[in-house]
Amino acid sequence: MGEEVGVEFEFSSNDGSPWHPVHKGDDCNPHCDVSIRIGETWIPGENVYFEVAEVSFFNELLHVLIELQSGEKQVSYFIEHPSLFLFERNGDDQIQVTNYYNEESIEDPSKRLGIEKTGTCSLTGFENATLRRVQEIINRLRNKKLSKSDSNLFHVLEERYQQVK
């Protein structure tokens, strides 16, 4: 098999205000943009609201991977309007990730805007990149004092991490 296509995740503030991996109250903008890079293609997700940004995003992404591992061929994931990621299995170990701006365009190509971005890589490579990033988050937050709701999200992250791993 050839060289593995790189996968990475990027969170950034969408209005120029400070953005932190963990929501810190009024001094932090909880809205951010999240992008997934597959190879040289950046697949954007825009105007995302997360209370615990990375934890919430990766909780949902791990859930998508669990569904794909259980045999689902296509899983859509709304991060927040207007962004929707579609994860599709292509064969045994290929995944295609596409961003869409309306749900109807998934089933009806005539509803697509023509600006959707798509990237393809191995499912194993995508899982490994996700697991590496989640492990970094777990290591960073394990000994932090979190609110009860944030702590609950963190425990779900740990459980889903173990399921995908």
C-alpha positions in Angstrom: 0.0 0.0 0.0 1.2 3.6 -0.7 2.0 6.4 1.7 -0.7 7.3 4.1 -2.6 10.5 3.5 -2.2 13.0 6.3 -5.3 13.9 8.4 -5.5 16.7 10.9 -8.1 18.9 12.7 -8.0 22.6 13.2 -10.1 24.9 15.4 -10.0 28.6 15.0 -11.9 31.7 16.2 -14.4 32.9 13.6 -14.5 36.5 14.7 -11.0 37.4 15.9 -11.8 37.0 19.6 -9.8 34.6 21.8 -10.6 30.9 21.3 -9.7 28.3 23.8 -10.0 24.5 23.7 -12.1 24.6 26.9 -14.9 27.2 27.1 -13.9 29.7 29.8 -17.1 31.8 30.2 -17.7 35.3 29.1 -14.1 36.1 28.3 -14.0 33.4 25.6 -15.9 33.2 22.3 -17.4 29.7 22.2 -18.0 29.9 18.4 -15.3 28.6 16.3 -14.6 27.2 12.9 -13.4 23.6 12.7 -11.7 22.1 9.6 -10.6 18.6 8.7 -7.6 18.3 6.5 -7.3 15.2 4.4 -4.2 15.2 2.2 -4.0 18.7 0.8 -7.8 19.3 1.0 -9.2 21.4 3.8 -12.9 20.5 4.5 -14.4 23.4 6.5 -17.1 23.5 9.1 -18.2 27.0 9.9 -19.7 28.8 12.9 -19.6 25.9 15.3 -20.8 26.4 18.9 -19.2 24.2 21.5 -19.2 24.6 25.3 -16.2 22.3 25.5 -15.2 22.7 21.8 -12.7 19.9 21.2 -14.4 17.5 23.6 -17.9 17.9 22.0 -16.5 17.7 18.5 -14.5 14.6 19.1 -17.3 12.9 21.1 -19.4 13.2 18.0 -16.6 12.2 15.7 -15.9 9.1 17.7 -19.6 8.3 17.6 -19.4 8.5 13.8 -16.4 6.2 13.8 -18.3 3.7 16.0 -21.2 3.7 13.5 -18.8 3.2 10.6 -17.0 0.4 12.4 -20.4 -1.3 13.0 -21.1 -1.4 9.2 -22.9 1.8 8.4 -21.9 3.1 5.0 -22.9 6.7 5.4 -23.1 8.9 8.5 -24.0 12.6 8.5 -23.0 14.8 11.4 -24.4 18.3 12.0 -22.0 20.4 13.8 -24.2 23.4 13.6 -26.0 25.2 10.8 -24.8 25.8 8.2 -22.2 23.0 8.5 -22.8 19.3 7.9 -20.1 16.7 7.5 -20.9 13.5 5.6 -18.7 10.5 6.3 -19.0 7.7 3.7 -17.2 4.4 3.5 -15.8 3.6 0.0 -14.9 -0.1 0.1 -13.4 -1.8 3.1 -10.9 0.8 4.3 -11.6 4.1 2.6 -13.5 7.0 4.0 -14.7 10.1 2.1 -15.5 13.2 4.1 -17.5 16.0 2.5 -19.0 19.2 3.9 -22.5 20.2 2.9 -24.5 23.3 3.5 -28.0 21.7 3.4 -29.3 18.3 4.3 -31.2 17.9 1.1 -28.0 18.0 -1.0 -26.8 14.7 0.5 -29.6 12.8 -1.3 -30.2 15.1 -4.2 -27.1 16.3 -6.0 -29.1 19.0 -7.8 -29.4 20.8 -4.5 -25.6 21.1 -4.0 -24.1 24.5 -4.2 -20.9 23.4 -6.0 -18.6 24.7 -3.2 -18.6 21.5 -1.1 -15.1 20.1 -0.3 -14.3 16.4 -0.3 -11.3 14.4 0.9 -10.6 10.7 0.8 -8.2 8.6 2.9 -8.0 5.2 4.6 -10.5 4.7 7.4 -7.7 3.3 9.5 -5.6 6.5 8.9 -8.6 8.7 9.8 -9.3 6.6 13.0 -5.6 6.8 14.0 -5.5 10.6 13.5 -8.7 11.0 15.5 -7.4 8.7 18.3 -4.1 10.6 18.5 -5.9 13.9 18.9 -8.4 12.5 21.4 -5.5 11.1 23.5 -3.9 14.5 23.6 -7.2 16.0 24.8 -7.6 13.3 27.5 -4.0 13.8 28.7 -4.5 17.6 28.8 -7.8 17.5 30.7 -7.5 14.4 32.9 -6.4 16.4 36.0 -8.2 19.6 35.3 -11.1 20.8 37.5 -14.1 20.7 35.2 -17.7 21.6 35.8 -20.1 18.7 36.3 -21.5 19.0 32.7 -17.9 19.3 31.2 -16.8 16.4 33.4 -19.7 14.3 32.0 -18.7 15.1 28.4 -15.1 14.2 29.2 -16.1 10.8 30.6 -18.1 10.1 27.4 -15.0 11.0 25.4 -12.9 8.5 27.3 -15.6 5.8 26.9 -15.9 6.4 23.1 -12.1 6.5 22.8 -11.9 3.0 24.2 -14.7 1.8 21.9 -13.0 3.0 18.8 -9.5 2.0 19.9 
